[in-house]
Amino acid sequence: MAYEGLMVSVSGIRGRVGEALTPEIVSTFAAGFGAWATAQHGNNTIVLGRDSRVSGPMFHRVVVAALQSVGCRVIDVGMAPTPTIQLAVEHHHAAGGLAITASHNPVEWNALKFIGASGLFLDGAEAVAMRASVEGGFKRATWDKLGTLEEDREACARHVQAILALPWLDVAGIRAKQFKVALDCCHGAGPTVFPQLLEALGCEVHAIGMTPDGRFPRSPEPIAENLKDLEALVKRTGAVVGLATDPDVDRLALVDERGKAIGEDWTLALATRVVLRHKSGPVVTNLSTSRILDDVAERLGSRVLRAPVGEVNVAVRMRSGGSPIGGEGNGGVILPELHLGRDAPVGAALILQLLKDEARPLSAIVGEYPRYAIVKDKLDRPAGALTTVYDALKAAFPDGAVDTQDGLRLSWPDRWVHVRPSGTEPIVRVIAEAPTEAEARALISRSREPLDALARG
């Protein structure tokens, strides 16, 4: 079944509100997911939550009705971070969960993310089976078997308490430091957990973007170029670190004490520096993550395993490999000690632990490591098959190590380039990293040539 303009991927459905994403579409997928999850697990409990987007309350009402229409017991956590919703699925032993959030997408987008009974997003096979259920039709409940609705207003508090209980988090030690922290929640769902966590860790917090109304004052993706206001806040307040998150609070980016955004790839690398001191094992990340993670892991006697882009792909590889920490270079830290999902608050706690342990500025810690320049480009997805592009690039770079798990990644000892179709937008991403920006841009330019040729037809 085709849905014009709708992005349908492993993680869910996503589109522009009022165009591809309508109440009718959301209702169909929500009801289909509820019916499928109930049949899979013999359990009709579904957890529901949303971020702060303007369209969120409308879709929230739609999803509640859709789930009740197939006999689900709906547990509503209200506005909450995506990782909080994932934890609530585990807490309630639910058959699944639905998060109404378009993550880092612009304000006109929203999405429905499908969470399995394990608290992980659906994997590829589960997503195919669920969509088949949606498209094949499902049975609605009669008047006497309609689903119920309950509220869970403690989900965010439980999330914070679970972080504070982590065995290698020295809460008393961090509190004693009385760190001055700058925070930017971008008018997303962050205010439901971040102030409580930072207060519990004894921080003096200076915050912007704390009105959770979904009217983003900056582009919501927490990449360096979008963090000018946070950089200024760090300088103005003398904070030891700036913390920036996206609207659904699963990604965290950092600004150092000088007021410089250091790049979202550093979040996972620095969190890894903390965790590997306490627990050994491989670190798992995706194919588009900076090799600074390899440098951090190698110094601590570990190695990096790479998985296709997508949180669930990383989480599944972590689970099978006994990984103590993993995540994505977009600022997504996954700590299985808490749960197998990207979690900005747990990332923030680990960064504060690092600053406590090191007793020196963030910029000094970062300065220990080699510097790389990572350049991220994108273009509209061409109509033709991308296999011809991959073949052309392998021929153009015969000395590169080839990885075809997810698009095409070519790598060398100090650089790499990754070309892949996005699962969340109708684009192709081209990401490259090298010792200098000029070298990374040269890789991007060379890799774009067959893509541009395909687009021209």
C-alpha positions, 0 to 999 in steps of 0.5 A: 500500500502506498502512502504519498509522501509518507516516510515509512521505516523500521522506526515508524511513520513520519511526514509533514502534518496536514500533507502526508501525515494526517489523523486518518493515517495516524489512526490506521497505523496506531490501531494496526500496531495495537492489534498486532502487538496484542496478538503477538504478546497476548497482552493488550497494554500499550504505553503512549507518550508524546513530545511537545510538538504543536500537532502532538495533542491532536495526534495524541487524541487520535492515537488514544481512540485508535488503540481503544478501538482495537481493545487496548488498555492504554497507559498514557505517560503524557508529554515525556522523552522518548527514552522515558516512554521506552522505560515505561513499556518495560516498567508496565510489561506492556505489549508495546509503546507508541511515541508521537514525535518526529525527533529532530525534524523541523516543526512542520513534521510529526511521526509515530514511533513503534516500540516493542515489548522489550522497550526497543524500537521494532526491528526489521522483521517486526516492522514488516510483520506489523505493516502487513497487519496494518495493510491486511486489515484488523478487527475492531472491538465491539462496544463491550470490548473497547479499550481503557485509558489510564494515566501514568504521571510518574514515568519521568520521575522513575526515569530520573531515579533510575539514572541516579541509581546507576552503579558507577554514577557518584551522585554525592561526588558530583553534588559536591562539585556544584557544577554550573551547567547551561541547558538548551531544551529547544522548547521540546520535552526536555523540561519534563526530566532535565531540571529534576536530574540536574537539581538532584546532581547538585548543579546550578542550572542556567537554561533556555528553551524551557517552554515545552510548546513545540515552537522551536527557536532554533533548528531542532537538531542539536548540531554545532551550527544550531547552538549559538545561543547555548554557546553564548549562555555558557560564556555569559554564565561561566558554565563548565558545560553546555547541554543541548538536546532535541525535542524528544530528548534522545540526543545530547550535544555538548558545548565546552567551558569556552563556549564552543560546541564540540560536535555531537560525535563527542558525546558518545566518545566521552561517555564511553571514556567513563563507562569503559573504566568500570566495565569491559567489552566492545562498543557498538555504534553505527557506520556514520559515527566519528572514528574518535570513538575508536580512539577512545575505545582503543586507549581503554583496551576496547574495540568498536563494532559498527552496525547499520544506522538506526537505533534498533540496529545498534541496540540489537548488536549491543545486546548480542555482543554484551556491549557495556555502552554504545550509541550513535554519533548524533549524540545518542548514548545507549547504556544497557545498564539502564535500557537499550535506547538512546537517552540524553539524560543518561548521557548528561549524567555520564558527562558530569561524572567525567568532569568530576573524575577528571577535575579539569575542563572539558576542552582539556579532555577533548584536547588529548585526542586526534582531531578529525573533521566530519562533514555531513551533506545531503541531497534529494534522493534520485529516482534511480537505483543507488546500486549503480552509485555504489558500484561507481564509488567502489571503482573510484576508490579501489583501496577503500575497505568496503562495508555494505551493511547500510548503503556503502561505507568506504574507509581508510586508517584515518578517514571514511565516507558513507553514502546511504538513503535516509530512513526518515527523510526523502534524501540521500546522506553523504557523510565523510570524515578526515584529518582536515575539513578540506580532505573530508569535503573532497571525499564528499565532492567525489562521492557526490559525482555519481549521485548527481549523475543519477539525478540528472538521468 
